[in-house]
């Protein structure tokens, strides 16, 4: 529906069941049953249907501080939380600070995902009954340490060495 080949398609709002303006701020969880476009601020989790009609569009001025679960998600704004979607599209200018679980993903040039990217069904679902993932975290290298992630000919990547050189620091 929203996934094109090398061409960014315009998103029509004619078929959307729910529209939220930039002037709206919601503190609490947000549930919808068909499709929605959000352009305001939501501090809470968002849950949409896991059917083909379930489409969530996060507008370019939107700011979401919570986890998102829906069949199809198109992100143009900022999301501070985890996203689980069968179809995920991250448009230019979008910022995601959290883990994404997807079946199909399209990431446009100029977008930013700071978190893990997990293919659905390749590992236990991150949003299911397992422990919740930490949100709003950034991985940064320790000052003064060299990263060993650059590979030379016939070298192997030692994941344990890389993990030792990385620490987690919460965002303010």
Buried (B, 14 or more C-beta within 10 A) or exposed (E): EBEEEEEEEEBEEEEBEBBBEBEEEBEEEBEBEBBBBBBBBBBBBBBBBEEEBBBBBBBBBBBBBBBBBBBBBBBBBBBBBBBBBBBBBBBEBBBBBBBBBBBEBBBBEEBEBBBBEBEBEEEEEBBEEEEEBEBBBEEEEEEEEEEBEEEEEEEEEEEEEEEEEEEEEEEE
